[in-house]
Amino acid sequence: MTVTDLNNMTEKEFDAFMNGVKEKNPNLLQFTADFINGFVTSQEVERFLKMKPSQQQEYLKNYKGVKHE
């Protein structure tokens, strides 16, 4: 599914999209959740976004998430 406008998706469409992300890219979803929950900083996201695509893929492949206490 190509997303052009998240604001105009139905809840069902959004849920299907998120389930696809969770299935295909669980570490990306975890990285995003960790950012939303304050476990990953804006600076860490900026560093990630400055990486080459191959580096981003490797980073996400090895991302284990933050140990939540």
C-alpha positions as CSV (number, residue, x, y, z in Angstrom):
1,M,0.0,0.0,0.0
2,T,1.3,3.4,-0.9
3,V,0.5,6.1,1.6
4,T,0.0,9.6,0.3
5,D,-2.2,11.1,3.1
6,L,-2.4,9.5,6.5
7,N,-5.0,12.1,7.5
8,N,-7.5,10.8,5.0
9,M,-7.1,7.1,5.7
10,T,-10.0,5.2,7.4
11,E,-9.2,3.5,10.6
12,K,-9.4,0.2,8.9
13,E,-6.9,1.3,6.2
14,F,-4.6,2.7,8.8
15,D,-4.7,-0.5,10.9
16,A,-4.0,-2.6,7.8
17,F,-1.1,-0.3,6.9
18,M,0.4,-0.6,10.5
19,N,-0.1,-4.3,10.5
20,G,1.9,-4.5,7.3
21,V,4.7,-2.4,8.8
22,K,4.7,-4.5,11.9
23,E,5.0,-7.7,9.8
24,K,7.5,-6.5,7.3
25,N,9.6,-4.0,9.4
26,P,9.1,-4.7,13.1
27,N,12.3,-3.0,14.1
28,L,11.3,0.2,12.3
29,L,8.0,0.1,14.2
30,Q,9.9,-0.4,17.4
31,F,12.3,2.4,16.7
32,T,9.4,4.7,15.9
33,A,7.5,3.6,19.1
34,D,10.7,4.2,21.2
35,F,10.9,7.7,19.7
36,I,7.3,8.5,20.4
37,N,7.7,7.2,24.0
38,G,10.8,9.3,24.6
39,F,13.3,6.4,24.7
40,V,15.0,7.6,21.4
41,T,16.0,11.2,21.2
42,S,15.5,13.7,18.3
43,Q,19.3,13.7,17.9
44,E,19.3,9.9,17.5
45,V,16.6,10.2,14.8
46,E,18.5,13.0,13.1
47,R,21.6,10.7,13.0
48,F,19.5,7.9,11.6
49,L,18.1,10.1,8.9
50,K,21.6,11.3,7.8
51,M,22.7,7.7,7.2
52,K,22.8,6.3,3.7
53,P,19.9,3.9,3.0
54,S,22.1,0.9,3.3
55,Q,23.3,2.1,6.7
56,Q,19.7,2.7,7.8
57,Q,18.7,-0.8,6.8
58,E,21.6,-2.3,8.7
59,Y,20.9,-0.1,11.7
60,L,17.2,-1.3,11.7
61,K,18.2,-4.9,11.1
62,N,20.2,-4.8,14.3
63,Y,17.9,-2.5,16.4
64,K,16.8,-4.3,19.5
65,G,14.8,-1.6,21.1
66,V,15.2,0.1,24.4
67,K,14.8,-1.9,27.6
68,H,11.8,-0.4,29.2
69,E,11.8,-0.3,33.0
